[in-house]
Amino acid sequence: MKKRILKIAGLLALVLALNLPADDVQAQCPMCRMSAESNLKNGGTTGRGLNNGILYMLLTPYLLVGSIGYIWWRNRNKRVDEEAISE
């Protein structure tokens, strides 16, 4: 029962985390943000993708660690199931 509650809570947390609107998330330090805004006001284009680039770089390690963790968890559960069947 405890595993089921943890699984449901984990899935709920994942769904809530993935539903964050990317437009409202600000991943820039104040200095970078001022620099990008002033660049855009002066007609430059370098500040347009800065926030998306920062979010992309922030997301990559979490996806890698999450994928490795999921593969480990899946293989561990298979091994436990195989041991339960053989007994």
C-alpha positions, 0 to 999 in steps of 0.5 A, spaced: 500 500 500 505 504 501 508 503 494 502 505 491 501 511 495 508 513 493 508 511 486 501 516 485 505 521 489 511 521 485 506 521 478 502 527 481 509 531 482 511 529 475 505 532 472 505 538 476 512 539 475 511 538 467 505 543 467 509 549 469 509 554 464 515 556 461 514 563 459 513 565 466 519 561 469 525 566 469 532 562 469 536 569 469 540 572 474 538 580 474 545 582 471 544 578 465 536 579 464 538 587 464 543 586 459 539 582 455 533 587 455 537 593 454 540 589 448 533 588 445 531 595 446 537 597 442 535 593 436 539 587 438 537 580 437 542 576 442 537 576 448 531 573 445 533 566 446 537 567 452 532 564 457 530 558 453 537 557 452 538 557 460 532 553 461 535 548 456 541 547 459 538 546 466 533 541 464 539 536 461 542 534 467 535 532 470 533 528 464 540 524 464 540 523 472 532 521 471 533 517 465 539 513 469 535 512 475 529 510 471 533 504 468 536 502 474 529 502 478 526 498 472 532 493 472 532 492 480 524 491 479 525 485 474 531 482 478 526 482 484 520 479 480 525 474 477 527 472 484 520 471 487 518 467 481 524 462 482 522 461 490 
